[in-house]
């Protein structure tokens, strides 16, 4: 790491906002180069840039000078991680990471257990296999299910549709 960057990081860690701002300005190009990798994901580049800058700020604040690596080597995964977290968590309904993980485990267990016992396993069997409760499994599976519009047509009879909302 060059001496100027090292000094800026030291000063930033001591609370000097000017040093922190200089580090951000010097690494804006790095943030943009990472943001461009995510350009075809359906998000505004400016939004991803702001999230990337949050990752850069976290990298500045958490960089350990004893790592003996270039700052950019540490910053790149921090910036990418922040952007990926934003994309992963950006849904209409926020579902916790632990629920998403439990849902994935339950789906895999349902498939594996089903092959082993030759039928669709019950929620209780899945819960027992995972060392969890039935309530936790149901909650996880429901949290990961697709959201349906209240205006979805559920019956179309004599010309008057019946919506889920009805």
C-alpha positions in Angstrom: 0.0 0.0 0.0 1.4 3.4 -0.8 2.3 5.7 2.0 -0.3 8.4 1.2 -3.2 5.9 1.4 -1.8 4.5 4.6 -1.7 7.9 6.2 -5.2 8.7 5.0 -6.6 5.5 6.5 -4.8 6.2 9.8 -6.2 9.8 9.9 -9.6 8.5 9.0 -9.6 6.0 11.8 -8.6 8.9 14.1 -11.8 10.7 13.1 -10.5 13.1 10.5 -13.4 13.6 8.1 -11.2 15.2 5.5 -9.0 12.1 5.2 -12.1 9.9 4.9 -13.5 12.2 2.2 -10.2 12.1 0.3 -10.2 8.3 0.4 -13.7 8.3 -1.0 -12.8 10.7 -3.8 -9.7 8.6 -4.7 -11.8 5.4 -4.9 -14.9 6.6 -6.7 -13.6 5.1 -9.9 -13.3 1.7 -8.1 -16.9 1.9 -7.0 -18.1 2.8 -10.5 -16.1 -0.1 -12.1 -17.9 -2.5 -9.7 -21.3 -0.9 -10.2 -21.0 -1.4 -14.0 -20.8 -5.2 -13.4 -24.4 -5.0 -12.1 -25.7 -2.8 -14.9 -28.1 -5.4 -16.4 -29.9 -6.3 -13.2 -32.8 -3.9 -13.5 -31.5 -1.3 -11.0 -30.6 2.3 -11.6 -26.9 2.7 -11.7 -27.1 5.7 -9.4 -28.8 3.7 -6.8 -26.2 0.9 -7.0 -23.5 3.6 -6.9 -24.8 4.9 -3.6 -24.9 1.4 -2.2 -21.4 0.8 -3.4 -20.3 4.0 -1.7 -21.7 2.6 1.6 -19.6 -0.5 1.0 -16.6 1.8 0.4 -17.2 3.7 3.6 -17.5 0.4 5.6 -14.2 -0.7 4.0 -12.5 2.5 5.1 -13.8 2.2 8.6 -13.1 -1.5 9.0 -9.7 -1.7 7.2 -7.1 -3.3 9.4 -3.7 -1.9 8.8 -2.1 -5.2 9.9 -3.5 -7.0 6.9 -0.5 -6.1 4.7 -2.7 -5.8 1.6 -3.7 -3.0 -0.8 -6.7 -1.1 0.4 -8.5 -1.9 -2.9 -8.0 -5.6 -2.3 -10.0 -5.3 0.9 -12.5 -2.7 -0.5 -13.6 -4.6 -3.6 -15.3 -7.5 -1.8 -16.9 -5.1 0.7 -18.4 -3.0 -2.1 -19.6 -6.1 -4.0 -21.0 -7.5 -0.8 -23.0 -4.4 0.0 -24.4 -4.3 -3.6 -25.3 -8.0 -3.5 -27.0 -7.6 -0.1 -29.1 -4.7 -1.5 -30.2 -6.7 -4.5 -30.9 -9.8 -2.4 -33.0 -7.8 0.1 -34.7 -5.5 -2.3 -38.2 -7.0 -2.5 -41.7 -5.8 -1.8 -41.9 -7.9 1.3 -38.8 -8.1 3.5 -37.9 -11.7 4.6 -35.1 -12.2 7.0 -32.0 -14.1 5.9 -32.6 -16.8 8.5 -36.1 -17.4 7.2 -34.8 -17.6 3.6 -32.1 -20.1 4.8 -34.6 -22.2 6.7 -36.9 -22.3 3.7 -34.1 -23.5 1.4 -33.2 -26.2 3.9 -36.8 -27.3 4.3 -37.3 -27.5 0.5 -34.1 -29.6 0.1 -35.0 -31.8 3.0 -38.6 -32.3 1.6 -37.1 -33.5 -1.7 -34.4 -35.7 -0.1 -36.7 -37.1 2.5 -39.4 -37.7 0.0 -37.1 -39.8 -2.2 -36.0 -41.8 0.9 -39.5 -42.6 2.2 -41.2 -42.8 -1.2 -43.9 -40.1 -0.6 -44.3 -36.5 0.2 -43.1 -35.9 3.8 -45.3 -34.1 6.3 -44.3 -30.8 7.8 -43.7 -32.6 11.1 -41.3 -35.1 9.4 -39.4 -32.2 7.8 -39.2 -30.4 11.1 -37.9 -33.5 12.9 -35.3 -34.0 10.2 -34.1 -30.4 10.6 -34.3 -30.3 14.4 -36.9 -27.6 14.2 -40.5 -27.0 15.0 -43.4 -27.5 12.6 -44.4 -23.8 13.1 -40.9 -22.6 12.1 -41.0 -24.8 9.0 -44.4 -23.5 8.0 -43.4 -19.9 8.6 -40.2 -20.3 6.5 -42.0 -21.9 3.6 -44.8 -19.4 3.6 -42.4 -16.5 3.8 -40.6 -17.7 0.7 -43.7 -18.3 -1.4 -44.7 -16.1 -4.3 -46.8 -13.1 -3.6 -50.1 -13.0 -5.5 -52.0 -9.9 -6.6 -55.3 -9.3 -4.9 -56.6 -8.4 -8.3 -55.8 -11.9 -9.7 -58.8 -13.5 -11.4 -59.7 -16.7 -9.7 -62.9 -17.4 -11.6 -64.2 -16.2 -14.9 -67.8 -17.3 -15.4 -70.6 -15.4 -17.1 -68.4 -12.4 -17.9 -68.0 -11.1 -14.3 -64.6 -12.1 -13.0 -64.1 -13.0 -9.4 -60.9 -11.7 -8.0 -58.9 -12.9 -5.1 -59.8 -9.6 -3.4 -63.5 -10.6 -3.5 
